[in-house]
């Protein structure tokens, strides 16, 4: 009876959930879960007898943004131009010239509340001149930050439908935004494998198949990255370190092998080592998504110029 009641409740309160709307999972942060519950039961946004939720379209919001070169959060104006596929932000409230213009096709957004240190903390990333630029923002209102997140997702879905007109919507939804598969500190050595091991913050992006590393978790740009292909292309991850190599403080090692070189890392514990091995092997064994194939084609064309 409980199962039937849950199904009836789902049919009633989730009758019209838009494809772009993010439905939180058990591992997601509190603000996503809370606003999902409020949207369903308090505001009853998705009931069959209510007007269907339309894509948000153009939107403007003021967010607290962390400075690139310091830890101070300052109020900034963000403008989403959904039809044009652009996101702009301004350092002055009435400014005419944006500080940055971001193409929606290059954008991702993921809640990173612990890393940012705020219960509504959102990380917006985009590609700029071959690097990943990170913006760390929050809003004092949980509803506003989740509405903003879903507005970005709606714009992303619109772009994906134009980029992949032959793919069904169900295959596009997982490509809208993504969370990092694994994050945390490891130590790494250099390409000669004789350099001192240095502590770095790593983030594994499964959709773009990039292992990014930073000096600090809230850096604006990565220090470097490891591009991850597939096992059949000569990519592999091995437990432990090559013979003759010893880490600095941490002993639980792993080696990422690419056609170009070996990347040597050590983890703070065997538990972290197992989690990194599992996550990396999952990426290496997974097929390329349509978005990855499109990005690879674009990067290949750029390389031929």
C-alpha positions in Angstrom: 0.0 0.0 0.0 2.9 2.3 0.8 4.3 1.7 -2.7 1.0 2.4 -4.4 0.7 5.6 -2.3 4.1 6.8 -3.4 3.2 6.1 -7.0 0.0 8.0 -6.7 1.7 10.9 -5.0 4.4 11.0 -7.8 1.7 10.9 -10.5 -0.1 13.8 -8.8 2.7 16.1 -7.7 5.2 15.3 -10.5 2.9 15.2 -13.4 4.5 18.1 -15.3 8.2 18.2 -14.3 10.0 20.0 -17.2 12.9 18.0 -18.8 15.4 20.7 -17.8 14.4 20.7 -14.1 17.0 19.0 -11.9 15.5 16.3 -9.8 17.9 15.8 -6.8 19.4 12.5 -5.9 20.2 11.1 -2.4 23.8 12.4 -2.6 22.8 16.0 -3.6 23.1 19.0 -1.3 20.3 20.1 1.1 19.2 23.2 -0.8 18.4 21.1 -4.0 16.3 18.6 -1.9 14.6 21.3 0.1 13.6 23.4 -3.0 12.4 20.3 -4.8 10.1 19.4 -2.0 8.8 23.0 -1.7 8.3 23.2 -5.5 6.2 20.0 -5.4 4.2 20.3 -2.3 4.1 24.0 -1.2 4.0 25.7 -4.6 2.6 22.7 -6.4 4.4 23.7 -9.6 4.2 20.4 -11.4 0.6 19.2 -10.9 -1.4 18.2 -13.9 -4.1 20.8 -13.3 -1.6 23.6 -13.1 -0.1 25.6 -16.0 2.9 23.7 -17.3 6.2 25.2 -16.2 7.7 26.9 -19.3 11.5 27.4 -19.8 12.6 30.5 -17.8 14.0 32.3 -20.9 16.1 35.5 -20.2 16.8 36.1 -16.6 18.8 38.6 -14.4 20.0 38.0 -10.9 22.5 39.5 -8.4 24.8 36.9 -6.9 27.7 37.0 -4.5 30.8 36.0 -6.5 34.2 35.1 -5.1 37.0 37.3 -6.4 39.5 35.6 -8.7 42.6 36.8 -6.8 41.2 36.9 -3.2 38.6 35.2 -1.0 36.2 38.2 -0.9 32.7 37.7 -2.2 31.3 40.7 -4.0 27.8 41.4 -5.4 27.7 40.9 -9.1 25.0 41.2 -11.8 24.4 38.1 -13.9 22.3 38.2 -17.1 21.2 35.1 -19.0 20.2 35.6 -22.6 18.7 32.2 -23.3 17.7 32.8 -26.9 21.2 34.0 -27.8 22.8 31.2 -25.8 24.9 33.7 -23.7 25.6 34.3 -20.0 27.1 37.7 -19.0 28.2 39.1 -15.7 29.0 42.7 -14.7 31.1 44.1 -12.0 29.0 47.2 -11.7 25.2 47.0 -11.1 24.4 49.4 -13.9 27.4 48.6 -16.0 27.1 48.5 -19.8 30.2 46.4 -20.5 30.2 42.9 -19.2 33.2 41.5 -17.4 32.7 38.2 -19.2 30.5 36.8 -22.0 30.1 33.0 -21.7 28.7 30.8 -24.4 26.1 28.4 -23.0 27.6 25.5 -25.0 30.8 25.8 -22.9 29.0 26.1 -19.6 28.5 23.8 -16.6 27.0 24.5 -13.2 27.2 22.3 -10.1 26.4 22.9 -6.5 29.6 22.8 -4.4 28.3 23.9 -0.9 31.1 22.3 1.2 33.9 23.6 -1.0 32.5 27.1 -1.3 31.6 27.1 2.4 28.0 28.3 1.9 24.7 26.2 1.9 23.7 27.7 -1.5 27.2 27.6 -3.1 27.2 27.1 -6.9 30.2 26.6 -9.1 29.9 27.8 -12.7 32.6 26.6 -15.1 33.3 27.3 -18.8 36.1 26.8 -21.3 38.2 29.9 -22.0 41.3 29.8 -24.3 41.9 26.2 -23.6 41.5 26.4 -19.9 38.6 25.8 -17.4 37.4 29.0 -15.7 35.7 28.6 -12.4 33.2 31.1 -10.9 32.1 30.5 -7.3 28.8 32.2 -6.4 25.9 32.0 -4.0 22.6 33.7 -3.3 21.1 34.3 0.2 17.8 32.7 -1.0 17.7 29.0 -1.6 14.8 29.4 -4.0 16.6 32.0 -6.1 19.8 30.0 -6.5 17.9 26.8 -7.5 15.7 28.8 -9.9 18.9 30.3 -11.4 20.5 26.8 -11.7 17.4 25.5 -13.5 17.4 28.6 -15.8 20.9 27.7 -16.8 19.9 24.1 -17.4 16.9 25.2 -19.6 19.3 27.3 -21.7 21.7 24.3 -22.0 18.9 22.0 -23.1 17.9 24.5 -25.7 21.5 24.5 -27.1 21.7 20.7 -27.0 18.5 20.3 -29.0 19.9 22.6 -31.7 23.3 20.8 -31.7 21.8 17.3 -31.8 18.4 17.6 -33.5 18.2 13.8 -34.2 18.7 12.7 -30.6 15.7 12.2 -28.3 15.3 14.5 -25.4 15.9 11.6 -22.9 19.5 11.2 -24.2 20.1 15.0 -24.0 19.0 15.5 -20.4 22.1 13.7 -18.9 24.3 16.1 -20.9 22.8 19.3 -19.6 24.9 19.7 -16.4 27.1 17.3 -14.5 28.7 16.8 -11.1 32.3 15.9 -10.6 32.6 12.2 -10.3 35.4 12.5 -7.7 37.2 15.4 -6.0 40.0 15.6 -3.4 43.6 16.1 -2.6 46.4 13.9 -4.1 50.1 14.5 -4.5 51.7 14.4 -8.0 55.2 14.4 -9.4 56.3 15.8 -12.8 56.8 14.3 -16.3 60.4 13.2 -15.5 59.1 11.3 -12.4 62.1 12.7 -10.4 60.4 16.0 -9.4 59.2 16.4 -5.8 55.6 15.3 -5.1 53.3 18.3 -4.6 49.9 18.4 -3.0 47.2 19.4 -5.5 43.3 19.5 -5.5 41.9 17.2 -8.2 38.5 17.2 -9.9 37.3 14.4 -12.3 34.9 15.7 -14.9 33.3 12.5 -16.4 31.5 14.2 -19.3 34.5 16.1 -20.6 36.8 13.2 -19.6 39.3 15.6 -17.9 41.2 15.1 -14.6 41.8 18.7 -13.6 44.2 19.7 -10.9 44.6 22.9 -8.9 46.8 24.3 -6.2 43.8 25.1 -4.1 40.1 23.9 -4.4 38.8 27.5 -5.1 41.3 28.5 -7.7 39.9 30.3 -10.8 41.9 28.3 -13.3 43.4 24.8 -13.3 47.2 24.3 -13.1 46.9 21.4 -15.5 44.8 18.6 -16.8 44.9 14.9 -17.9 42.8 14.1 -20.9 41.2 10.7 -20.6 40.4 8.6 -23.6 39.3 5.0 -23.6 41.0 1.7 -22.7 41.1 0.7 -26.4 43.0 3.9 -27.2 45.9 3.0 -24.8 44.6 4.7 -21.6 44.9 2.8 -18.3 45.0 3.3 -14.6 47.1 1.1 -12.4 47.2 0.6 -8.6 50.5 1.5 -6.9 53.6 3.4 -8.2 56.2 2.4 -10.8 59.2 0.6 -9.4 61.8 2.9 -7.8 59.4 5.8 -7.2 58.4 6.8 -3.7 55.8 9.4 -2.7 56.4 12.2 -0.3 54.0 11.8 2.7 51.4 9.5 1.2 52.2 6.0 0.1 48.9 4.8 -1.5 49.8 5.4 -5.2 48.2 5.1 -8.6 49.4 5.6 -12.1 47.4 7.0 -15.1 48.9 5.8 -18.4 48.2 7.8 -21.6 49.7 7.4 -25.0 51.9 10.4 -24.3 53.1 9.8 -20.7 52.5 8.4 -17.3 51.0 10.5 -14.5 52.0 9.5 -11.0 49.8 10.3 -8.0 49.7 9.4 -4.3 46.5 9.4 -2.1 46.1 10.3 1.6 44.6 6.8 2.3 43.9 3.4 0.8 40.2 4.3 0.8 40.8 7.4 -1.3 43.1 5.3 -3.6 40.3 2.8 -4.1 37.7 5.5 -4.9 40.0 7.2 -7.4 40.8 3.9 -9.1 37.1 3.0 -9.4 36.2 6.5 -10.7 39.0 6.7 -13.2 38.4 3.2 -14.5 34.7 4.0 -14.9 35.6 6.9 -17.2 38.1 5.0 -19.2 35.7 2.1 -19.8 32.7 4.3 -20.8 31.9 5.2 -24.4 32.2 8.7 -25.7 29.0 10.7 -25.5 27.7 12.8 -28.4 28.9 15.9 -26.7 32.4 14.4 -26.2 32.5 13.5 -29.9 31.5 17.0 -30.9 34.1 18.6 -28.6 36.8 16.2 -29.9 36.0 17.1 -33.5 36.1 20.8 -32.7 39.5 20.5 -30.9 40.8 18.4 -33.8 39.8 21.1 -36.3 41.5 23.8 -34.1 44.7 21.7 -34.0 44.8 21.5 -37.8 44.7 25.3 -38.3 
